[in-house]
């Protein structure tokens, strides 16, 4: 049953990532990987929320960890895509943009996860 939860969550997470990127890509014509940045930040916020609700408080059943945290968020947030996007910017001569992209991902994702944990703990 755990495998099915991870598989279902992963399929939904991958489709969610695809939907966000499909919606955002035309706005920037591929000049900046904003879709991946949005997915990483939103995924980090959701991971913080799930951590408190599932792991710390047990508000959601422990089985939801595999569906949401491992499956959905594991497929929704994409460090490998982030890495490829960064290298593409770098290799195309956009060094400052690549560095900005890395810094934004790190700062916003860590802040999103921390913020979600702090806010969820207050609820």
HUCOR-V165845 format. One record per run of one state. SS is the DSSP state (H for helix, E for strand, C for the rest). FROM is the first residue (numbers start at 1). TO is the last residue. If there is no record, write none. Layout:
SS;FROM;TO / SS;FROM;TO
This chain:
C;1;1 / H;2;28 / C;29;33 / H;34;56 / C;57;63 / H;64;76 / C;77;78 / H;79;91 / C;92;94 / H;95;122 / C;123;123
